[in-house]
Amino acid sequence: MRKYWVGFVLLLCLVGASTVAYLSSCPLPEDAGTVTITVPEGYSTAQVAELLYENKIIRNQLFFRALTRLMDADGKIQSGEFDFEPGIYAWDCVKNLLKGRAVCYTLTVPEGFNVEAIAKLIEDRGFGSSQEFIEVAKDTSLLPDFISSDRIGETRYPLEGYLFPDTYYIRKGMSEREIAVMMINRFVQVFDEELRDKAASMGMTPHEVSILASIVEKEAYVAEERPIIARVFLNRLKFSMTLGSCPTVLYAINKPEGPLLWSETEVESPYNTYKNPGLPPGPIASFGKASLEAVLNPSDVDYLYFVAKNDGSHAFARTLTEHNRNADLYQGK
């Protein structure tokens, strides 16, 4: 009698093993090719299971959900776009989703882009909504801990300038907020403690340095001139002169590019550095590390003025008389 029970148990084990093997296998035929799915942010395990089942990547939703519990993956599945090959087993599918092996796409944010330009770029690339990203840029809670100013409330977008320009790897399904946080985290990496100490030694806050770096970013076309332009603005601040920066007025009137009309310099805005002394309330664009370092390591010159030449470089001057002469020479004024 005992041998029959042993045989029965072995049969149950065999049937169980066969069932598990069947449920674990992928129903897609081998010649089906790669299947790509997108897991939106915030999807539950049940929703992911349904998505996988609908795309014939798993055979049974309940089995998949039980497997995620056994593998401690329940509630930990990443959002994004994932590729699945025919023949993949359910546990490999879970590992793929758990470890975030998502398909990534590059997003390159150029230096000098402002919030609205970044938002448009994100939407044009299909990574999110321009309007949603703009709303995220108004969230002061996302500002780096070391950025503080009593003028944040005057800014158009509190996150302006703190969305670092770089190449990022984006997963489909990432939210606009996640993208913004990724860019802010990169900014924190670049504007590290050493650079913040340097700012403090100059008597400037990180926010003030960021404002000036964004202006340098928009003013400088020739890399070697960045430290000189930074020093011109620092000199003007030292002597309580207005900065007189065209890019700040363009930002105030939401005009992407120049030329700037003289009448436009009369606009009432805290960003108008032709009318208001000192720095504007916040940065006017995202700036790269070169502009940041230019502000923190400005050239040792006593220039107070500069004017654009026709080749993108600038003519610098110490006196207004010299500056007017340069303006007549290069701009016909």
C-alpha positions as CSV (number, residue, x, y, z in Angstrom):
1,M,0.0,0.0,0.0
2,R,2.8,2.3,0.9
3,K,4.3,2.1,-2.6
4,Y,1.0,3.4,-4.1
5,W,1.0,6.4,-1.8
6,V,4.6,7.2,-2.8
7,G,3.6,6.9,-6.4
8,F,0.6,9.2,-5.9
9,V,2.8,11.8,-4.1
10,L,5.3,11.6,-6.9
11,L,2.5,12.0,-9.5
12,L,1.2,15.1,-7.6
13,C,4.7,16.6,-7.5
14,L,5.1,15.9,-11.3
15,V,1.7,17.4,-12.1
16,G,2.5,20.4,-9.8
17,A,5.9,20.9,-11.4
18,S,4.4,20.7,-14.9
19,T,1.7,23.2,-13.9
20,V,4.3,25.6,-12.5
21,A,6.5,25.2,-15.6
22,Y,3.5,25.8,-17.9
23,L,2.3,28.9,-15.9
24,S,5.9,30.2,-15.8
25,S,6.4,30.0,-19.6
26,C,5.7,32.7,-22.1
27,P,2.7,32.1,-24.4
28,L,4.4,34.0,-27.3
29,P,5.7,31.9,-30.2
30,E,9.4,32.0,-30.7
31,D,9.2,33.9,-33.9
32,A,7.0,36.6,-32.4
33,G,9.8,39.0,-32.0
34,T,10.4,41.5,-29.2
35,V,7.4,42.8,-27.4
36,T,7.6,46.3,-25.9
37,I,5.2,47.5,-23.2
38,T,5.1,50.7,-21.2
39,V,4.4,50.6,-17.5
40,P,3.0,54.0,-16.4
41,E,4.1,55.5,-13.1
42,G,2.0,54.4,-10.1
43,Y,0.8,51.1,-11.7
44,S,-0.1,48.4,-9.1
45,T,1.1,44.8,-9.4
46,A,-2.4,43.8,-10.5
47,Q,-2.4,46.4,-13.3
48,V,1.1,45.3,-14.4
49,A,-0.1,41.7,-14.4
50,E,-3.1,42.6,-16.6
51,L,-0.8,44.6,-19.0
52,L,1.5,41.6,-19.3
53,Y,-1.4,39.2,-19.8
54,E,-3.0,41.4,-22.5
55,N,0.3,41.4,-24.4
56,K,0.7,37.6,-24.0
57,I,3.9,37.8,-22.0
58,I,2.5,35.8,-19.1
59,R,-0.1,33.0,-19.0
60,N,-1.8,33.7,-15.7
61,Q,-2.3,37.0,-13.8
62,L,-2.8,35.4,-10.4
63,F,0.3,33.2,-10.8
64,F,2.3,36.3,-11.7
65,R,1.0,38.3,-8.7
66,A,1.8,35.3,-6.4
67,L,5.3,35.2,-7.8
68,T,5.9,38.9,-7.2
69,R,5.0,38.3,-3.5
70,L,7.4,35.3,-3.3
71,M,10.2,37.4,-4.9
72,D,9.5,40.4,-2.7
73,A,8.6,42.5,-5.8
74,D,5.1,43.4,-4.9
75,G,4.7,47.2,-5.1
76,K,8.3,47.7,-6.3
77,I,7.9,47.4,-10.0
78,Q,9.5,50.2,-12.0
79,S,7.7,52.4,-14.4
80,G,9.0,52.7,-18.0
81,E,9.2,51.0,-21.3
82,F,10.3,47.3,-21.2
83,D,11.3,44.8,-23.9
84,F,10.4,41.2,-23.5
85,E,11.7,38.4,-25.7
86,P,9.6,35.3,-26.6
87,G,10.3,32.4,-24.3
88,I,11.0,34.6,-21.2
89,Y,9.9,32.9,-18.0
90,A,7.7,34.7,-15.5
91,W,10.4,35.0,-12.8
92,D,12.8,36.6,-15.3
93,C,9.9,38.9,-16.3
94,V,9.6,39.9,-12.6
95,K,13.4,40.5,-12.3
96,N,13.3,42.6,-15.4
97,L,10.6,44.8,-14.0
98,L,12.0,44.8,-10.4
99,K,15.5,45.9,-11.4
100,G,14.2,48.6,-13.7
101,R,15.8,47.2,-16.9
102,A,13.7,49.6,-18.9
103,V,14.4,50.9,-22.4
104,C,15.9,54.4,-22.0
105,Y,16.0,57.2,-24.5
106,T,18.4,60.2,-24.4
107,L,17.1,63.7,-23.7
108,T,19.7,66.4,-24.2
109,V,18.8,69.7,-22.6
110,P,21.1,72.5,-24.1
111,E,22.6,75.1,-22.0
112,G,20.7,78.4,-21.9
113,F,17.2,76.8,-22.2
114,N,14.6,78.2,-19.9
115,V,11.8,76.3,-18.2
116,E,9.4,76.9,-21.1
117,A,11.9,75.8,-23.7
118,I,12.7,72.6,-21.7
119,A,9.0,71.9,-21.3
120,K,8.5,72.2,-25.1
121,L,11.5,69.9,-25.7
122,I,10.1,67.2,-23.3
123,E,6.7,67.4,-25.1
124,D,8.2,67.3,-28.6
125,R,10.2,64.2,-27.7
126,G,7.1,62.5,-26.4
127,F,8.3,62.4,-22.7
128,G,5.4,64.3,-21.2
129,S,3.2,67.3,-21.2
130,S,4.7,70.8,-21.6
131,Q,2.0,72.3,-19.4
132,E,2.5,69.6,-16.7
133,F,6.2,70.3,-16.6
134,I,5.6,74.0,-16.3
135,E,3.4,73.4,-13.3
136,V,6.1,71.2,-11.7
137,A,8.6,74.1,-12.3
138,K,6.4,76.2,-9.9
139,D,6.8,73.8,-7.0
140,T,9.2,75.4,-4.5
141,S,9.4,72.1,-2.5
142,L,11.7,70.7,-5.2
143,L,14.3,73.4,-4.8
144,P,17.7,72.2,-3.6
145,D,18.1,72.6,0.2
146,F,20.9,75.1,-0.2
147,I,18.8,77.4,-2.4
148,S,16.9,80.0,-0.5
149,S,15.9,83.6,-1.1
150,D,13.2,85.9,0.1
151,R,12.6,86.8,-3.5
152,I,11.6,83.3,-4.7
153,G,8.0,84.5,-4.7
154,E,8.9,87.1,-7.4
155,T,10.2,84.5,-9.8
156,R,8.2,83.3,-12.8
157,Y,9.3,79.7,-12.1
158,P,11.1,78.9,-8.8
159,L,12.9,76.0,-10.5
160,E,14.2,78.2,-13.3
161,G,18.0,77.8,-13.5
162,Y,18.0,74.7,-11.3
163,L,17.1,72.2,-14.1
164,F,20.7,71.4,-15.1
165,P,21.4,71.2,-18.8
166,D,22.8,67.8,-19.6
167,T,22.0,64.5,-21.4
168,Y,19.6,62.3,-19.5
169,Y,18.3,58.8,-19.9
170,I,14.5,58.8,-19.8
171,R,12.2,55.9,-19.3
172,K,8.8,56.0,-21.0
173,G,6.2,56.4,-18.3
174,M,8.4,58.7,-16.1
175,S,6.4,61.6,-14.9
176,E,7.2,65.3,-15.5
177,R,8.1,65.6,-11.8
178,E,10.5,62.6,-12.0
179,I,12.3,64.3,-14.9
180,A,12.5,67.6,-13.1
181,V,13.9,65.9,-9.9
182,M,16.5,64.1,-12.1
183,M,17.7,67.4,-13.5
184,I,17.7,69.1,-10.1
185,N,19.7,66.2,-8.6
186,R,22.3,66.7,-11.3
187,F,22.4,70.4,-10.5
188,V,23.2,69.5,-6.8
189,Q,26.0,67.2,-8.0
190,V,27.5,70.0,-10.1
191,F,27.1,72.8,-7.6
192,D,28.8,70.8,-4.9
193,E,30.0,71.8,-1.4
194,E,33.4,73.0,-2.6
195,L,31.7,75.5,-5.0
196,R,29.2,76.5,-2.4
197,D,32.1,77.3,0.0
198,K,33.7,79.3,-2.8
199,A,30.5,81.3,-3.2
200,A,30.4,82.0,0.6
201,S,34.0,83.2,0.5
202,M,32.9,85.8,-2.1
203,G,30.0,86.9,0.1
204,M,27.4,85.4,-2.3
205,T,24.6,82.9,-1.7
206,P,24.2,79.9,-4.1
207,H,21.0,81.6,-5.4
208,E,22.8,84.8,-6.2
209,V,25.6,82.9,-7.9
210,S,23.0,81.0,-9.9
211,I,21.3,84.2,-11.1
212,L,24.6,85.7,-12.3
213,A,25.7,82.4,-13.9
214,S,22.4,82.3,-15.9
215,I,23.0,85.8,-17.2
216,V,26.6,84.9,-18.2
217,E,25.2,81.9,-19.9
218,K,22.9,84.0,-22.1
219,E,25.4,86.8,-22.7
220,A,28.6,84.8,-23.6
221,Y,29.0,83.2,-27.0
222,V,32.8,82.8,-26.8
223,A,33.8,80.5,-24.0
224,E,36.9,82.4,-23.1
225,E,34.9,85.5,-22.4
226,R,32.7,84.0,-19.7
227,P,35.0,85.0,-16.8
228,I,35.4,88.5,-18.2
229,I,31.7,89.0,-18.6
230,A,31.2,87.6,-15.0
231,R,33.7,90.2,-13.7
232,V,32.0,93.0,-15.6
233,F,28.7,92.3,-13.8
234,L,30.4,91.8,-10.4
235,N,32.1,95.2,-10.9
236,R,28.8,96.8,-11.7
237,L,27.2,95.3,-8.6
238,K,30.2,96.5,-6.6
239,F,29.6,100.1,-7.7
240,S,25.8,99.9,-7.4
241,M,25.3,100.2,-11.1
242,T,22.4,98.5,-12.9
243,L,23.5,95.4,-14.8
244,G,21.9,96.5,-18.0
245,S,21.7,93.0,-19.4
246,C,19.6,92.5,-22.5
247,P,18.8,88.8,-21.8
248,T,17.1,89.7,-18.5
249,V,14.8,92.1,-20.3
250,L,14.1,89.5,-23.0
251,Y,13.2,87.1,-20.3
252,A,11.0,89.8,-18.7
253,I,8.9,90.2,-21.9
254,N,9.1,86.5,-22.7
255,K,10.9,87.2,-26.0
256,P,13.0,84.2,-27.0
257,E,15.7,86.2,-28.8
258,G,16.8,89.7,-29.6
259,P,17.4,92.2,-30.9
260,L,16.1,94.2,-28.0
261,L,14.3,97.4,-28.8
262,W,15.1,100.4,-26.6
263,S,11.4,100.8,-25.8
264,E,11.4,97.3,-24.4
265,T,13.9,98.2,-21.8
266,E,11.2,100.3,-20.1
267,V,9.1,97.3,-19.2
268,E,8.0,97.1,-15.5
269,S,9.4,93.8,-14.3
270,P,11.8,92.7,-11.5
271,Y,13.8,91.0,-14.2
272,N,14.5,94.3,-16.0
273,T,18.1,95.0,-15.1
274,Y,18.1,98.3,-17.1
275,K,15.7,99.8,-14.6
276,N,16.2,97.9,-11.4
277,P,19.5,97.9,-9.5
278,G,21.1,94.6,-8.4
279,L,20.2,91.1,-9.4
280,P,16.9,90.0,-10.7
281,P,14.8,87.7,-8.4
282,G,16.0,84.5,-9.9
283,P,17.9,82.9,-12.8
284,I,16.7,83.4,-16.3
285,A,17.8,80.1,-17.8
286,S,19.6,76.9,-17.1
287,F,23.4,77.3,-17.1
288,G,26.3,75.0,-17.5
289,K,29.2,74.4,-15.2
290,A,31.4,76.7,-17.3
291,S,29.2,79.7,-16.5
292,L,29.0,78.7,-12.9
293,E,32.8,78.5,-12.6
294,A,33.2,81.8,-14.5
295,V,31.2,83.6,-11.8
296,L,33.2,81.9,-9.0
297,N,36.5,82.5,-10.7
298,P,36.1,85.8,-12.6
299,S,38.9,87.4,-14.6
300,D,40.9,90.1,-12.8
301,V,39.8,93.1,-15.0
302,D,38.3,96.4,-14.2
303,Y,35.9,96.6,-17.2
304,L,32.4,98.0,-16.6
305,Y,30.9,97.7,-20.1
306,F,30.8,95.4,-23.1
307,V,29.2,95.5,-26.5
308,A,28.6,92.7,-29.0
309,K,30.7,92.5,-32.1
310,N,29.5,91.0,-35.4
311,D,31.3,87.7,-34.8
312,G,29.7,86.9,-31.4
313,S,32.6,88.2,-29.3
314,H,32.5,91.4,-27.3
315,A,34.4,94.6,-27.0
316,F,35.1,95.6,-23.4
317,A,35.5,99.0,-21.9
318,R,36.4,100.7,-18.7
319,T,34.6,104.0,-19.2
320,L,31.3,105.0,-20.7
321,T,33.1,107.1,-23.4
322,E,35.1,104.1,-24.5
323,H,31.9,102.0,-24.4
324,N,30.0,104.5,-26.6
325,R,32.9,104.5,-29.1
326,N,32.7,100.6,-29.2
327,A,29.0,100.8,-29.7
328,D,29.3,103.2,-32.6
329,L,32.0,101.0,-34.1
330,Y,30.3,97.6,-33.9
331,Q,26.6,98.4,-33.7
332,G,26.4,101.7,-35.6
333,K,24.8,103.5,-32.7
